[in-house]
């Protein structure tokens, strides 16, 4: 695998931003509403954003200084004056209006009006929330950490969530459902992605257990030219290999398929066929069955 090496010490701020924003993806979007000391409202999206703590519940977003002029964002100025914010999540049906709200408007311009979003009064904080947002977090700004004073420098706005509003339509079993939430995220340039449909998938988390790991696998499995890294990750999640009896029972159940493979003349083809079969079982989440095939294949010495 050929890699390109990029020395950030030699890059301009513009190029640093391009490489980072095109690589660290996808990034969730915080559509943030704030007010200044005169209670003028500002609304602006930020993709340098995420959740960083559950207890206390902390969200962080980062308004960058302008790379071109070194000016600060109105949002950053506002949270220094009034240490409150509402972080609104952005669904697919909000994305164009959200982009519109990111324009370089003068301080006295109401981005709610410009974007066509509806300002809805918050319960605990002064800034309004976005009525159209599937989820809104009313926050107290605990701290603002400046990461530099030059163009492109970030400012970590550390927000403690005080109240959360969720549209009931996106709830399933009491929690936001990813298919119903339908959020979008930023990529590099003008590109976005959508968390919906075939782009969503589940990966079992090994909570409370320790998998065997890739290092415990037979060499023929670790170095397989059929199995991918994801396949090995799934295989390594089991806590024990199937017993000899389990392997025997599986092979007996699929005796005709096993005989067909063993009748192949070339040993290399037999091993590849067995690993391909195991790969199909892994895709069906039949991990123990896949291991039965792989461990048996390893005993063939091919």
Secondary structure as GFF3:
##gff-version 3
##sequence-region A 1 302
A	DSSP	three_ten_helix	8	10	.	.	.	ID=ss1
A	DSSP	alpha_helix	13	23	.	.	.	ID=ss2
A	DSSP	beta_strand	27	28	.	.	.	ID=ss3
A	DSSP	beta_strand	30	35	.	.	.	ID=ss4
A	DSSP	beta_strand	41	46	.	.	.	ID=ss5
A	DSSP	beta_strand	49	54	.	.	.	ID=ss6
A	DSSP	beta_strand	57	62	.	.	.	ID=ss7
A	DSSP	alpha_helix	74	81	.	.	.	ID=ss8
A	DSSP	beta_strand	84	89	.	.	.	ID=ss9
A	DSSP	three_ten_helix	92	94	.	.	.	ID=ss10
A	DSSP	alpha_helix	95	101	.	.	.	ID=ss11
A	DSSP	alpha_helix	111	115	.	.	.	ID=ss12
A	DSSP	beta_strand	119	120	.	.	.	ID=ss13
A	DSSP	beta_strand	129	130	.	.	.	ID=ss14
A	DSSP	beta_strand	135	146	.	.	.	ID=ss15
A	DSSP	beta_strand	155	166	.	.	.	ID=ss16
A	DSSP	three_ten_helix	168	170	.	.	.	ID=ss17
A	DSSP	beta_strand	171	172	.	.	.	ID=ss18
A	DSSP	beta_strand	175	176	.	.	.	ID=ss19
A	DSSP	alpha_helix	178	181	.	.	.	ID=ss20
A	DSSP	beta_strand	184	186	.	.	.	ID=ss21
A	DSSP	beta_strand	192	194	.	.	.	ID=ss22
A	DSSP	three_ten_helix	197	199	.	.	.	ID=ss23
A	DSSP	three_ten_helix	214	216	.	.	.	ID=ss24
A	DSSP	alpha_helix	219	222	.	.	.	ID=ss25
A	DSSP	alpha_helix	229	235	.	.	.	ID=ss26
A	DSSP	alpha_helix	244	253	.	.	.	ID=ss27
A	DSSP	alpha_helix	255	262	.	.	.	ID=ss28
A	DSSP	alpha_helix	267	283	.	.	.	ID=ss29
A	DSSP	alpha_helix	287	299	.	.	.	ID=ss30
###
